[in-house]
Amino acid sequence: MGKSQMRPFMPVLFLMFFSQNALAYCYEPSAPYNKPQKPYVPFCVNEWAGTHSCDDWEINNYYAELETYNYEVQSYINQLNNYIEEAVEYAKCEAASLE
C-alpha cells in the first residue's frame, strides 16, 4: 500500500486509537408516558355491599375492561423496567465519557 492509498485511512485510525470517546454517543432514554387508566366501576355495582344489579352484558364488559387494564399494567411495568435498564446504561456511558 502506497502513501496515497494510506491517506483515507489516517482519520479513521486516528479516531480509533487516539479518541475512543469521540465516537461515543450516549442515548438518553425517555420514560414511558402511557400510564394505564383503571376502568370505572359501573354504577350498578355496589362496592360496599359487594353486590351488583348489572345485566350480563354490562358486568361482562367491565370484566373485559379489567382484563385489558391488567394487560396494559403489565406492559407498562415492562416498559418501566426497560427504561431503568436504559437509564443505567446511559449513566454508565455518560460517566465513561468523562474519563
Secondary structure, 3 states (H helix, E strand, C coil): CCHHHHHHHHHHHHHHHHCHHHCCCCCCCCCCCCCCCCCCCCCCEECCCCEECCCHHHHHHHHHHHHHHHHHHHHHHHHHHHHHHHHHHHHHHHHHHHC
